[in-house]
Amino acid sequence: MTLTKKLPDAEFEIMKAIWQLQPPVTSGMIMDLLNGEDEKIRKLQTVHTLLNRLVDRGFLRSEKKGKERFFTPLIDRDKYLQFETNKFVKLYHGGSLLNLVNTVYQGRELSSVEIAELVKWANERRGEI
């Protein structure tokens, strides 16, 4: 599946829970994780609606086994995050990674460890390491 659209926040929250759990997962497992993370209590009907949307969009596969429905992600977490990040960099930073880094670190002191990690990362991309 080729990613073309950003997930709404509520659907992304469901996907994050599924990626965090060991798939295949049930709606009950998702509810337990989500309702244990913060004070925002989600209703089962809302979670079912979001799961059905994610199935319709091709992000999840749904299988019924007995009385329970199991969900498996069809999109890898890292692949989705890469899609979102690339879209963000293109939209807000003209496609420039340097502009993104400058914005993130503007006015903030980088530690020598962070600078060393950035240099190492850049050298790896150039094939120098």
Phi, psi and omega in degrees: 000133177268127180282133179228342183227146176288140175284141171300155185306317182296320179289323177297322178299320177295315180298319178301319179296316180296317178297327181286326180277172178267102182293154001284151183236159177255165177297327177297319178296319179295315179301314180301315181294309183296316183284347176272346185278325183207184183283345182287111181269126179265145177272145181301320180298321178295316179297318178298318178299315180295320178298316179297321177297318180294325175294313180299325180279352179088015178273335182229153168251140181241132177229135178262127177233107185068231180269353185258145175253132182247142182239136179232132179291139175257348178244128179290141180305310182297323178296318179293316180297323177296317177301311181297316182294315179299319178297316180297313181297318180295315184290315188258344184231019177060025180079005184264117176295324178298318177298321178298310181298317178300319179294317181295320187259007181299123179079000181250136177281130175271139176284163179296329178293316179296319179296316179299320179295320178295318179296316179299315179300313180297317180295322177297321180292330178276352180081023182269354180238000000 
